[in-house]
Amino acid sequence: MPPGWTALADLPAGVAKFGVAETGGKLVVTGGYDTSRSVFIYDIAGNTWAAGPNLPRGTDNTAALASGGKVYTLGGEASTALQVYDPAANSWTLGPNLPSGRFASAAAALNSRLYLIGGWNLSNAASASLASVAAFDTDTNAWVNEALAAMPTARNAAAAGVINSLIHVVGGRSPGIRASDQQSLGTHEVYNPATNSWQTAAALPTARGSIAAAVLNGKLYVIGGEATTASGSTVSNAVERYDPATNTWTVLDAMPYRAHGLGAVAVGNAIYVMGGFTGGSDAVGTESRALYRFQPQN
């Protein structure tokens, strides 16, 4: 086992391309390939899993964010659906629909807003990545009706993290989502909601999409993913860390398994990493049940 990694209780079933968020000391795993309605809830203190109430609408390639004690599952294969989990009631409700469908978007929660950035347009006939940004205000329970600056690089299957009130978006792929119409990206762009503007930062060392990311102690960790080239795809076990103070990346020891479409969330002094496809592309049957706690050693 690489230093800092600890195997925890396996998921009840293998999952890939799902959403995961933490609230109240529990990890809430929502959806998964192919349009699953399943919800799994992990108790961090007890190292145990339990089944949660099913999503109203099955989804994959979704985003999950926690805010105000609730978990929001946004878009994905469920297109414009906003699904809201209330742990106190242990139930789901449907919120106001997204302004447009978003599939494999980067997502971040900052203050009372949930940001969905980029993604895929859900069109097999005219496949394209998105650069647009949408935001949901959890205080007003409404989508923000203001012009938000588009991301400089249209892409899908990127990941995001918030550091010092700035949203870092890294990696991904473009212009499409199929093996025949995508290229892996190392692009790293930073959104400042206060000025509604973007700037470019140091590129991810290993270009890849379908990644997981989490922020711990003011640094961004990018984990796993899939790198696609003209000669094929490679499922990654890379772990790379970005330090905004120096605008530099550090390549860390590889994670214990290779996966893309996996999930990661930071809680306390650790990052919890789980699931994903261990085979290339949408490799049904290779969905991982693994859950690890990662505590960086340096």
C-alpha positions in Angstrom: 0.0 0.0 0.0 1.4 3.4 -0.9 2.2 5.7 2.1 -0.8 7.5 3.5 -3.4 5.2 1.9 -5.7 3.1 4.1 -8.3 0.6 2.7 -11.7 1.1 4.3 -15.0 -0.8 4.0 -15.9 -1.6 0.4 -19.0 0.0 -1.2 -22.0 -2.2 -1.3 -21.7 -2.3 -5.1 -19.3 -1.1 -7.7 -20.0 2.4 -9.0 -18.5 4.7 -11.7 -19.3 8.2 -13.0 -21.3 9.1 -9.9 -21.6 12.1 -7.6 -20.3 12.2 -4.0 -20.5 14.8 -1.3 -20.0 15.0 2.5 -22.5 16.3 5.1 -22.7 15.6 8.8 -19.8 13.2 8.8 -21.3 11.0 6.1 -20.5 10.5 2.4 -23.5 10.5 0.1 -22.8 8.6 -3.2 -25.5 9.3 -5.8 -26.2 7.6 -9.1 -23.7 6.0 -11.3 -23.3 4.3 -14.7 -25.7 3.5 -16.4 -28.4 6.0 -15.1 -28.5 4.4 -11.6 -31.0 5.6 -9.0 -29.0 4.0 -6.2 -27.7 6.0 -3.2 -25.1 4.7 -0.8 -24.3 6.5 2.5 -21.0 6.0 4.3 -20.6 6.7 8.0 -17.0 7.9 8.5 -16.9 7.3 12.2 -18.3 3.8 12.0 -16.7 2.8 8.7 -20.0 1.4 7.5 -22.2 1.7 4.5 -26.0 1.8 4.2 -28.4 2.1 1.4 -30.1 5.5 1.1 -33.4 6.4 -0.5 -33.3 6.1 -4.3 -32.9 9.2 -6.5 -36.2 10.4 -8.1 -34.4 10.2 -11.5 -31.5 7.9 -12.4 -28.4 9.6 -13.5 -24.7 9.2 -14.2 -21.9 11.7 -15.1 -23.6 13.8 -12.5 -22.2 16.3 -10.0 -23.0 16.2 -6.2 -22.3 19.1 -3.9 -23.2 19.7 -0.2 -24.5 23.0 1.1 -26.4 24.0 4.2 -26.7 20.4 5.4 -28.2 19.1 2.2 -26.8 17.3 -0.8 -27.5 18.5 -4.3 -27.2 16.2 -7.3 -27.1 18.2 -10.5 -27.7 17.1 -14.1 -25.8 14.3 -15.8 -27.8 11.7 -17.7 -30.8 13.2 -15.8 -30.3 16.3 -18.0 -31.9 19.3 -16.3 -32.8 17.6 -13.1 -31.8 19.1 -9.7 -32.2 16.5 -7.0 -32.0 17.5 -3.3 -31.3 15.2 -0.4 -32.3 16.2 3.1 -30.6 13.9 5.6 -33.0 15.0 8.4 -35.9 13.7 6.4 -33.9 11.0 4.7 -35.7 11.9 1.5 -35.2 13.5 -2.0 -37.1 16.3 -3.6 -36.8 17.8 -7.1 -35.5 21.4 -7.2 -35.8 24.0 -10.0 -34.6 22.6 -13.3 -31.1 23.5 -14.6 -31.3 26.2 -17.3 -30.0 23.6 -19.7 -28.8 20.0 -19.5 -25.3 19.5 -18.2 -23.4 16.2 -18.4 -19.9 15.6 -16.9 -19.6 19.1 -15.7 -17.0 20.4 -13.2 -18.7 21.5 -10.0 -17.9 23.6 -6.9 -19.7 25.0 -3.9 -18.7 28.5 -2.8 -20.7 30.5 -0.2 -24.3 29.9 -1.0 -23.8 29.1 -4.7 -23.4 25.9 -6.5 -21.4 26.3 -9.7 -21.6 24.0 -12.7 -18.8 24.6 -15.2 -18.5 23.2 -18.7 -19.6 19.7 -19.5 -21.0 18.0 -22.6 -24.1 19.1 -24.5 -25.9 15.6 -24.4 -26.1 15.6 -28.2 -24.9 12.5 -30.0 -25.8 14.1 -33.3 -23.7 17.2 -32.7 -21.3 16.3 -29.8 -19.6 19.3 -28.3 -18.1 20.4 -25.0 -19.5 23.5 -23.1 -17.7 26.5 -21.8 -20.7 28.1 -20.1 -21.1 28.5 -16.3 -24.4 28.2 -14.4 -24.9 28.9 -10.7 -27.7 27.9 -8.2 -28.3 30.0 -5.2 -29.3 27.8 -2.2 -30.5 30.8 -0.2 -33.1 31.8 -2.8 -33.6 28.3 -4.2 -33.2 29.7 -7.7 -30.7 29.7 -10.6 -28.7 32.8 -10.8 -30.1 35.2 -13.5 -26.9 37.0 -14.4 -24.3 36.6 -17.1 -21.4 34.5 -15.8 -18.2 34.6 -17.7 -17.6 31.5 -19.9 -14.6 29.3 -19.2 -11.8 30.0 -21.7 -11.6 26.3 -22.7 -14.7 24.3 -23.5 -14.4 20.8 -22.0 -16.1 18.0 -20.2 -15.1 15.5 -17.5 -12.9 18.1 -15.8 -12.7 18.5 -12.0 -12.9 21.6 -9.8 -11.9 22.7 -6.3 -12.2 25.9 -4.3 -9.1 27.6 -2.8 -9.2 31.1 -1.2 -12.6 31.8 -2.8 -11.3 31.0 -6.3 -12.6 28.0 -8.3 -9.8 26.0 -10.0 -10.9 23.8 -13.0 -8.4 21.3 -14.2 -8.1 18.6 -16.8 -10.9 17.1 -18.8 -11.4 16.3 -22.4 -12.7 18.0 -25.6 -14.5 18.4 -27.9 -16.7 15.3 -27.4 -17.0 12.3 -25.0 -16.4 9.3 -27.3 -13.0 7.7 -27.8 -13.2 8.8 -31.4 -13.9 12.5 -30.7 -12.0 13.5 -27.6 -8.6 14.7 -26.5 -7.3 14.7 -23.0 -6.5 18.1 -21.5 -4.1 19.4 -18.8 -5.6 22.8 -18.9 -5.9 24.7 -15.6 -8.1 27.7 -15.4 -9.3 29.7 -12.4 -12.6 31.5 -11.9 -13.0 34.5 -9.6 -16.7 35.0 -8.8 -16.0 38.4 -7.2 -14.8 39.8 -10.5 -16.6 37.3 -12.8 -13.3 36.6 -14.6 -10.9 33.8 -15.5 -7.2 33.4 -15.5 -4.8 30.6 -16.6 -2.7 28.7 -14.1 0.0 26.0 -14.4 -1.2 23.0 -16.4 -1.9 19.6 -14.9 1.3 17.6 -15.4 -0.6 14.5 -16.7 -3.3 15.5 -19.2 -6.4 13.4 -18.4 -10.2 13.5 -18.0 -12.8 11.6 -15.9 -10.7 12.6 -12.9 -11.5 13.2 -9.2 -10.2 16.3 -7.3 -10.3 17.5 -3.7 -8.9 20.4 -1.8 -7.0 19.7 1.4 -5.0 22.3 3.5 -5.2 24.9 0.7 -3.9 22.6 -2.0 -5.7 20.9 -4.9 -5.2 17.1 -5.3 -6.1 15.5 -8.7 -6.5 11.8 -8.6 -6.9 9.0 -11.2 -8.6 9.6 -14.5 -8.2 8.4 -18.1 -5.7 9.7 -20.7 -6.8 9.3 -24.3 -4.5 9.6 -27.3 -4.6 8.5 -31.0 -3.2 5.2 -30.0 -5.8 4.4 -27.3 -6.5 5.2 -23.7 -4.7 4.7 -20.4 -6.5 4.4 -17.0 -4.5 6.4 -14.5 -3.4 5.9 -10.9 -1.7 9.3 -10.8 -1.9 11.7 -7.9 -0.8 15.3 -8.5 -1.0 18.2 -6.1 -1.2 21.9 -6.9 0.0 24.7 -4.6 -1.5 28.1 -5.5 1.2 29.9 -3.4 3.9 28.9 -5.9 1.6 28.0 -9.0 3.4 24.6 -9.2 2.4 21.0 -9.2 4.0 18.1 -7.3 3.7 14.5 -8.6 3.0 12.2 -5.6 3.1 8.5 -5.1 0.5 6.7 -7.2 -2.8 5.6 -5.7 -3.4 1.9 -4.9 -5.5 1.3 -8.0 -6.2 2.7 -11.4 -9.6 4.2 -12.0 -11.5 6.9 -13.9 -15.0 8.1 -13.3 -14.1 7.8 -9.6 -15.0 10.1 -6.7 -13.0 12.0 -4.1 -14.0 14.3 -1.2 -11.9 15.9 1.5 -13.1 15.6 5.2 -11.0 16.7 8.1 -7.3 15.8 7.4 -8.0 13.2 4.8 -9.3 12.7 1.2 -11.7 9.8 0.7 -11.3 8.2 -2.7 -13.7 5.6 -4.1 -15.2 3.7 -7.1 -14.6 4.3 -10.8 -14.1 2.2 -13.8 -10.8 0.2 -13.7 -11.1 -0.5 -17.5 -10.9 2.0 -20.3 -13.9 4.0 -21.5 -17.4 2.9 -20.2 -16.0 -0.6 -19.2 -19.2 -2.1 -17.7 -18.3 -4.8 -15.2 -15.1 -3.1 -14.0 -16.9 -0.7 -11.6 -14.8 -0.6 -8.4 -16.2 -1.1 -4.9 -13.0 0.3 -3.3 -12.9 3.0 -0.7 -9.6 4.5 0.6 -8.7 7.2 3.0 -5.7 9.2 1.8 -3.7 11.3 4.3 -0.8 13.0 2.5 2.5 12.4 4.2 4.2 15.6 3.1 
